């Protein structure tokens, strides 16, 4: 609950959206305010969720927000990083391979991220070095300060016109060597902007020590001390904890960290990430942010969207079980957007979606007992992935779904496995495979070397660099009349979805595969690239070459996930 003295005054529940929006522009010129979010003590505290939740709260008060992420690692982007190290790669409409936190930003705010919203140290340095090679620095010595920090400041401020707030999350943990240039850059930028246009929020940990029976504030004090040593004074502290922070501990944190007691905001563990905006509002985070910028914080934001979502999650009317047959099941962050999109499908039907994460390799030994694991599920999903490991197991999972008439959803690599399964087990093409795994007799899936983006043709070679050489970003697909997928999309004739893949289904095998019941119901507008396959005789069987999970939101579930979970609900009633 909100603390005493933090509640809005009686009768202040006013619709002040128009007033607030005008406040951002009337006083002086239109100005964008920057909120910098850092983390300390330990990683994985949830800076991404915190930034996304604050963005959602500011949106609900009528402000226009944009979120971006600064990542300290030296990789140019996460595209070539192992999912076990970094989690999933999020793809934007304009073809950027980005950090998974950008997925949280989109799911919470509905604002589509772009290439300009995710910068790594590697990308910053590569652009500065390229400029030096061109002679842009006129032979001068290129240094971290000012050249790297100036580039970071430029990137933070780029394409921010028209936004009331830009929330900038700094990855990593305060004290890491890697993040120092970013921290120095935001220190400089806050100095240049002044307190009326900049704010520092520091997310930290207040651990509970069972043997002592109390919460400890020292980790937070030390983390803020690290920040102060870098010249940054946070104005708001978000304190991750699993229980109420006593008032005396809150005052202690405020005293030692040089902030107002009201600005020490507890960030409690939540039963759902979608409950976090509600929790932060109850603890006064949005009010403290607006207070800092001298904006009106009276009245209540419209939280009905989040209340309805949380209500659906906490009190579902039923449950379905979905088997996700993948290869990165040991680290579920590898499938972060996928898991959330399935949950969104459950919200749409007011059911709980139980996920059974199945390592596809268990189906490769010919063990009949392994296959039995799929018998009690209401839907089977085969997600994306790269490499040969686990592919035979995925093909077996597709076969099981086809033969047993269980709702099936194949995404990217999953669609390719569905095509190979049809080729091998129905069309008699025993040598059917993907050239990704080496030469094969019947390459039903092969390397894409040329494709169109608008009026341009993009090309690549098999021996080129891996980074950024895939078909990336949003591309159009034409949907066949009378198809299941067209009905799922509300009878749209053309859709636009995000892609991330290097190999394509070979269109030359289309006729042979359609002859055995696999319909190519979605194609690129020029008819050369298969985008969607389905089985008309099956209750619900769809494979897509793109990644629909990247565009799903809790308040706007993606049509394909909504349809898939709907089919699973019908299956559950039959079982």
C-alpha positions in Angstrom: 0.0 0.0 0.0 1.1 3.6 -0.4 2.7 5.1 2.6 1.2 8.0 4.7 1.8 11.3 3.1 2.2 9.8 -0.3 -1.4 9.5 -1.3 -3.1 12.1 -3.6 -5.3 14.7 -1.9 -9.0 13.9 -1.6 -10.9 14.9 -4.7 -7.6 15.0 -6.7 -8.5 12.0 -8.9 -8.7 14.3 -11.9 -8.1 13.6 -15.5 -5.1 15.8 -15.9 -3.6 14.2 -19.0 -4.0 17.3 -21.1 -2.6 19.5 -18.4 0.4 17.3 -18.0 1.1 17.0 -21.6 1.0 20.7 -22.0 3.3 21.2 -19.0 6.0 19.4 -21.0 6.0 22.0 -23.7 4.8 25.3 -22.3 7.6 26.0 -19.9 10.4 27.0 -22.3 10.8 25.0 -25.5 9.6 21.4 -25.9 11.9 19.4 -23.9 12.7 15.7 -23.4 13.5 14.6 -20.0 16.1 11.8 -19.5 15.8 9.2 -16.7 19.0 7.1 -16.3 18.5 3.7 -14.6 21.6 2.0 -13.1 22.0 -1.2 -11.0 24.2 -2.2 -8.2 25.3 -5.0 -5.8 24.4 -7.9 -8.1 23.2 -8.4 -11.6 19.7 -9.7 -12.6 17.9 -7.4 -10.2 15.4 -6.5 -12.9 16.5 -3.2 -14.3 14.7 -4.0 -17.6 11.4 -4.7 -15.9 11.9 -1.6 -13.7 12.5 0.6 -16.7 9.6 -0.9 -18.6 7.3 -0.5 -15.6 8.2 3.1 -15.1 7.6 3.7 -18.8 4.1 2.1 -18.5 3.3 4.3 -15.5 4.3 7.5 -17.2 2.3 6.4 -20.3 -0.7 5.9 -18.1 -0.4 9.5 -17.0 -0.5 10.8 -20.5 3.2 11.1 -21.3 5.0 10.0 -24.4 8.0 7.7 -23.6 10.8 5.9 -25.3 13.2 3.4 -23.7 16.7 2.5 -24.7 19.5 0.2 -23.4 23.3 0.7 -23.1 25.2 -2.6 -22.9 28.8 -2.7 -21.7 29.9 -5.8 -23.5 32.3 -5.6 -26.5 30.2 -7.6 -28.9 28.8 -5.3 -31.6 25.3 -6.9 -30.9 24.0 -10.0 -29.2 23.4 -11.7 -32.6 26.3 -14.1 -32.5 26.3 -14.7 -28.7 25.2 -18.0 -27.2 21.7 -18.0 -25.8 23.1 -19.7 -22.7 25.2 -16.6 -22.1 22.9 -13.8 -23.1 19.4 -15.1 -23.4 17.3 -14.5 -26.5 18.1 -12.0 -29.2 15.3 -9.5 -29.7 14.8 -8.3 -33.2 13.4 -4.9 -34.1 11.3 -3.8 -37.2 14.4 -2.1 -38.7 16.5 -5.3 -38.4 18.6 -4.7 -35.2 19.6 -7.7 -33.1 19.1 -6.3 -29.6 19.1 -7.1 -26.0 16.1 -9.1 -24.5 15.3 -6.1 -22.3 14.0 -4.3 -25.4 11.3 -7.0 -25.5 10.2 -6.0 -22.0 10.1 -2.3 -23.1 7.8 -3.2 -26.1 5.6 -5.5 -24.1 5.0 -3.0 -21.3 4.6 0.2 -23.4 3.6 -1.0 -26.9 6.3 1.4 -28.3 8.3 -0.4 -31.0 12.0 -0.3 -30.4 14.6 0.5 -33.1 18.3 0.1 -33.9 18.8 3.4 -32.1 17.6 2.0 -28.8 20.3 -0.5 -28.1 24.0 0.4 -28.0 26.8 -1.9 -27.0 30.4 -0.8 -26.1 31.5 -2.8 -29.2 29.1 -0.8 -31.5 30.2 2.5 -30.0 33.9 1.7 -30.4 33.5 0.4 -33.9 31.7 3.6 -35.1 34.4 5.8 -33.4 37.2 3.7 -34.9 35.5 3.8 -38.4 35.3 7.7 -38.0 39.0 7.8 -37.1 39.9 5.7 -40.1 38.0 8.1 -42.3 40.0 11.0 -40.9 37.1 12.6 -39.1 39.3 13.5 -36.2 41.8 15.3 -38.4 44.7 13.2 -37.0 44.0 14.0 -33.4 44.5 11.5 -30.5 41.3 9.5 -30.1 40.5 8.9 -26.4 37.7 7.5 -24.2 37.1 11.1 -23.0 35.9 13.0 -24.9 35.5 10.9 -28.1 33.8 7.7 -26.7 31.7 9.6 -24.2 30.7 12.2 -26.8 29.5 9.3 -29.1 27.5 7.8 -26.2 25.9 11.1 -25.4 25.1 11.5 -29.1 23.5 8.1 -29.2 21.4 8.7 -26.1 20.0 11.9 -27.5 19.4 10.8 -31.1 15.8 10.5 -32.4 14.3 11.8 -29.1 12.3 14.8 -30.4 8.7 14.8 -29.5 9.1 12.5 -26.4 8.3 13.7 -22.9 10.6 11.1 -21.3 13.5 8.9 -22.5 14.3 6.1 -20.1 17.9 5.0 -20.5 18.9 1.7 -18.8 22.7 1.1 -18.3 23.5 -2.6 -18.4 25.8 -4.3 -16.0 26.6 -3.4 -12.4 28.1 -0.2 -11.0 31.7 -0.9 -10.3 32.3 -3.0 -13.4 35.2 -1.7 -15.5 33.2 -2.3 -18.7 30.4 0.2 -17.7 32.7 3.1 -16.7 32.5 4.9 -20.1 28.7 4.8 -20.1 28.5 6.0 -16.5 30.9 8.9 -17.3 28.8 9.8 -20.3 25.6 9.9 -18.4 27.3 12.0 -15.7 28.4 14.5 -18.3 25.0 14.5 -20.0 23.1 15.1 -16.7 25.5 18.0 -16.0 24.7 19.5 -19.4 21.0 19.0 -19.2 20.6 20.1 -15.6 18.3 18.7 -12.9 15.2 19.9 -14.7 15.8 17.4 -17.6 17.7 14.6 -15.9 17.2 12.1 -13.2 19.2 9.1 -11.8 17.4 6.0 -10.5 19.5 3.4 -8.9 18.2 -0.2 -8.5 19.8 -2.0 -5.6 19.4 -5.0 -3.3 18.3 -5.0 0.3 18.9 -8.6 1.3 17.2 -10.4 4.2 19.7 -12.4 6.4 17.7 -15.2 8.0 20.3 -15.9 10.8 20.2 -12.2 11.8 16.4 -12.0 11.2 16.7 -8.6 9.5 17.1 -6.7 6.2 20.6 -5.4 5.6 21.1 -1.9 4.1 24.9 -2.0 3.8 25.0 -3.4 0.2 22.8 -0.5 -0.9 25.0 2.1 0.9 28.2 0.7 -0.7 26.6 0.6 -4.1 25.5 4.3 -3.9 29.0 5.1 -2.6 30.4 3.5 -5.8 28.2 5.8 -7.8 29.1 8.9 -5.8 32.8 8.1 -6.5 31.9 8.3 -10.2 30.3 11.7 -9.7 26.7 10.5 -9.8 24.1 11.2 -7.1 21.0 9.1 -7.5 17.8 10.9 -6.7 15.6 7.8 -6.4 16.6 4.4 -5.0 14.6 1.3 -6.0 15.3 -1.3 -3.4 14.7 -5.0 -4.4 13.5 -6.9 -1.4 11.3 -9.8 -0.5 9.5 -8.2 2.4 8.5 -4.8 3.9 11.4 -2.4 4.6 10.9 -1.1 8.2 10.6 2.7 8.4 13.8 3.0 10.4 15.8 1.0 7.7 14.3 3.2 5.0 15.4 6.4 7.0 18.9 4.9 7.4 19.1 4.3 3.6 17.9 7.8 2.9 20.4 9.3 5.4 23.5 7.5 4.2 22.6 7.7 0.5 21.7 11.4 0.6 18.1 11.0 -0.8 14.6 11.9 0.6 13.0 9.1 2.6 10.0 9.2 0.1 12.5 8.5 -2.6 13.5 5.1 -1.2 11.0 2.9 -3.1 10.6 -0.8 -2.2 10.6 -3.0 -5.2 9.0 -6.2 -3.9 9.1 -9.6 -5.5 5.9 -10.1 -7.6 3.9 -13.1 -8.6 3.9 -11.8 -12.1 6.0 -9.2 -13.9 2.8 -7.6 -15.1 2.0 -6.8 -11.4 5.2 -4.7 -11.1 3.7 -1.4 -12.6 0.9 -1.6 -10.1 3.3 -2.3 -7.2 5.6 0.6 -8.2 2.6 3.0 -8.4 1.4 1.9 -4.9 4.9 2.7 -3.6 4.9 6.1 -5.3 7.6 5.7 -8.0 5.8 7.6 -10.6 4.9 10.4 -8.2 8.5 10.8 -7.1 9.7 11.0 -10.7 7.1 13.7 -11.5 7.9 15.5 -8.3 11.6 15.6 -9.3 10.7 17.3 -12.6 8.3 19.7 -10.9 5.4 18.2 -12.8 1.9 17.6 -11.3 1.6 14.3 -9.6 -1.9 14.6 -8.4 -4.7 12.3 -9.6 -4.3 8.6 -10.4 -3.0 7.1 -13.6 -5.4 4.8 -15.5 -4.2 1.4 -14.3 -7.2 -0.6 -15.6 -5.2 -2.3 -18.3 -2.7 -3.8 -15.8 -5.4 -4.6 -13.2 -7.3 -6.6 -15.8 -4.1 -8.5 -16.9 -3.1 -9.3 -13.4 -6.7 -10.4 -12.5 -6.7 -12.8 -15.5 -3.3 -14.3 -14.4 -4.3 -14.7 -10.8 -7.8 -16.1 -11.3 -7.9 -18.1 -14.6 -10.9 -20.2 -15.5 -8.9 -23.2 -16.6 -5.4 -24.4 -17.7 -3.7 -25.9 -20.7 -0.3 -27.6 -21.0 2.0 -26.7 -23.9 5.1 -28.7 -24.6 7.9 -26.5 -25.9 10.3 -28.9 -27.7 13.6 -26.9 -28.0 17.3 -27.1 -27.5 18.0 -24.2 -25.0 15.6 -25.4 -22.3 18.3 -25.2 -19.6 18.2 -21.4 -19.7 14.6 -20.2 -20.2 15.8 -16.6 -20.9 16.6 -18.1 -24.3 12.9 -18.2 -25.0 11.8 -15.1 -23.0 9.5 -13.5 -25.6 8.1 -17.0 -26.5 7.1 -17.7 -22.9 5.5 -14.3 -22.5 3.6 -14.6 -25.8 2.2 -18.0 -24.7 1.1 -16.3 -21.4 -0.5 -13.5 -23.5 -2.5 -16.2 -25.4 -3.6 -17.5 -22.0 -4.7 -14.0 -20.9 -6.8 -13.7 -24.1 -8.7 -16.9 -23.2 -8.5 -16.4 -19.4 -6.6 -19.7 -18.9 -3.3 -20.5 -17.3 -0.7 -21.8 -19.7 1.5 -24.4 -18.2 4.8 -24.8 -20.1 6.5 -28.2 -20.3 10.1 -27.4 -21.5 11.3 -30.5 -23.3 14.8 -31.0 -24.5 14.4 -32.3 -28.1 17.3 -34.6 -27.8 15.3 -37.0 -25.6 13.3 -38.1 -28.6 16.4 -39.1 -30.6 17.2 -42.4 -29.0 14.2 -44.2 -30.4 12.9 -44.6 -26.8 9.1 -45.1 -26.9 8.9 -43.9 -23.3 10.3 -40.5 -24.3 7.5 -39.9 -26.8 4.9 -40.7 -24.0 5.9 -37.4 -22.4 3.9 -35.6 -25.2 0.7 -37.6 -24.7 -0.9 -35.5 -22.0 -0.2 -32.1 -23.6 -2.8 -29.9 -25.3 -0.4 -28.3 -27.8 3.2 -28.7 -29.1 5.4 -25.8 -30.0 8.8 -26.2 -31.8 10.7 -22.8 -31.5 13.6 -21.3 -33.4 17.2 -22.4 -33.0 20.4 -22.8 -34.9 22.6 -25.9 -35.6 22.0 -29.6 -36.1 21.9 -30.6 -32.4 18.4 -31.8 -31.4 16.9 -31.5 -34.9 15.9 -35.2 -35.2 14.0 -34.9 -31.9 12.1 -31.8 -33.2 11.1 -33.7 -36.3 9.8 -36.5 -34.2 7.8 -34.0 -32.1 6.3 -32.6 -35.4 5.4 -36.1 -36.5 3.7 -36.8 -33.1 1.6 -33.7 -33.4 0.6 -34.4 -37.0 -0.4 -38.1 -36.4 -2.1 -37.5 -33.1 -4.0 -34.4 -34.3 -2.5 -32.2 -31.4 -2.4 -28.5 -32.1 1.0 -27.6 -33.5 2.9 -24.4 -33.8 6.3 -24.2 -35.5 8.3 -21.0 -35.4 11.3 -20.3 -37.7 13.4 -23.4 -37.4 10.2 -25.1 -36.1 8.5 -24.5 -39.5 11.6 -25.8 -41.3 11.4 -29.0 -39.2 7.7 -29.4 -40.1 8.6 -29.2 -43.8 11.4 -31.7 -43.5 9.1 -34.0 -41.5 6.5 -33.9 -44.3 9.1 -34.5 -47.0 10.6 -37.5 -45.2 7.5 -39.2 -43.8 4.9 -38.3 -46.4 6.5 -37.4 -49.7 9.0 -40.3 -49.6 12.0 -37.9 -49.7 14.2 -39.9 -47.3 17.2 -37.7 -48.0 15.4 -34.5 -47.2 17.3 -32.1 -44.9 18.7 -28.6 -44.6 22.0 -27.5 -46.0 22.6 -25.9 -42.6 23.7 -29.4 -41.5 25.8 -30.1 -44.6 25.3 -31.4 -48.1 22.1 -33.4 -48.6 20.4 -35.3 -51.4 17.2 -33.2 -51.2 17.8 -29.7 -49.8 14.2 -28.7 -48.8 15.8 -26.0 -46.7 18.7 -24.0 -48.0 20.9 -20.9 -47.5 19.2 -17.7 -48.6 21.7 -15.7 -50.6 19.5 -13.0 -52.0 16.3 -11.3 -50.8 14.4 -8.0 -51.3 13.9 -5.2 -48.7 11.6 -2.6 -50.3 13.3 -1.5 -53.5 16.7 -2.9 -52.6 18.1 -6.4 -53.0 20.3 -7.7 -50.2 22.9 -10.4 -50.8 25.3 -12.6 -48.8 27.7 -15.5 -49.3 28.0 -18.8 -47.5 31.5 -17.9 -46.3 30.8 -14.4 -45.1 30.7 -13.1 -41.5 27.9 -14.4 -39.3 27.0 -11.1 -37.6 24.2 -9.2 -39.2 24.0 -11.4 -42.3 20.6 -12.9 -41.7 17.3 -11.9 -43.0 16.5 -9.5 -40.2 13.6 -7.2 -39.4 10.1 -6.8 -40.6 9.1 -8.2 -44.0 5.7 -8.6 -45.6 3.9 -11.9 -46.4 0.8 -12.5 -48.5 -1.8 -14.8 -47.0 -3.8 -17.3 -49.2 -7.6 -16.9 -49.3 -9.5 -19.5 -47.4 -6.5 -20.5 -45.3 -6.5 -21.0 -41.5 -3.7 -18.5 -41.0 -5.7 -15.8 -42.9 -8.7 -16.5 -40.6 -6.4 -16.3 -37.5 -5.2 -12.8 -38.7 -8.8 -11.6 -39.1 -8.9 -12.0 -42.8 -5.9 -9.8 -43.5 -4.5 -10.3 -47.0 -1.0 -9.1 -46.1 0.9 -9.1 -42.8 4.3 -7.8 -41.7 6.3 -9.8 -39.2 9.9 -9.8 -37.9 12.4 -12.4 -39.2 15.8 -13.7 -37.9 17.1 -16.5 -40.0 19.8 -17.5 -42.5 18.1 -20.5 -44.2 14.8 -20.7 -46.1 12.4 -23.4 -47.2 13.2 -24.2 -50.8 10.2 -23.1 -52.9 11.1 -25.6 -55.7 9.7 -28.4 -53.5 6.4 -26.6 -52.9 4.3 -28.7 -55.3 5.6 -32.0 -54.0 4.9 -31.1 -50.5 1.4 -29.6 -51.2 0.5 -32.9 -52.9 0.8 -34.7 -49.5 -1.2 -32.2 -47.5 1.2 -29.4 -46.5 -0.3 -26.1 -47.7 1.9 -23.1 -48.3 -0.6 -20.5 -47.1 1.8 -17.6 -46.7 4.4 -16.4 -49.3 6.6 -13.4 -49.8 4.8 -10.8 -52.0 6.9 -11.9 -55.0 6.0 -15.5 -54.4 9.6 -16.8 -54.0 9.9 -17.3 -50.2 7.6 -19.6 -48.3 6.6 -17.8 -45.1 3.8 -20.0 -43.6 2.7 -23.6 -43.9 -0.4 -25.3 -42.5 -2.4 -28.5 -42.7 -6.0 -28.1 -43.7 -7.0 -31.6 -42.5 -5.5 -30.9 -39.0 -7.4 -29.2 -36.1 -4.6 -26.5 -35.9 -1.2 -26.9 -37.5 0.7 -23.8 -38.5 4.4 -23.2 -39.1 5.8 -19.7 -39.7 9.2 -18.6 -40.9 9.1 -15.4 -38.8 9.0 -14.7 -35.0 5.5 -13.6 -34.0 6.4 -13.8 -30.3 8.4 -10.6 -30.7 5.3 -8.5 -31.4 3.0 -10.0 -28.7 1.9 -7.8 -25.8 -0.2 -8.7 -22.7 -2.8 -6.1 -23.6 -2.6 -7.1 -27.3 -1.8 -10.8 -27.7 -0.5 -11.9 -31.1 -3.2 -13.5 -33.3 -1.1 -16.6 -33.8 -0.6 -17.2 -30.0 -4.2 -16.3 -29.4 -5.3 -18.9 -32.0 -2.8 -21.6 -30.8 -3.9 -21.3 -27.2 -7.6 -21.3 -28.3 -6.9 -24.6 -30.1 -5.2 -26.0 -27.0 -8.3 -25.1 -25.0 -10.5 -27.0 -27.4 -8.0 -29.9 -27.3 -8.2 -29.9 -23.4 -12.0 -30.3 -23.6 -11.6 -33.3 -25.9 -9.1 -35.1 -23.7 
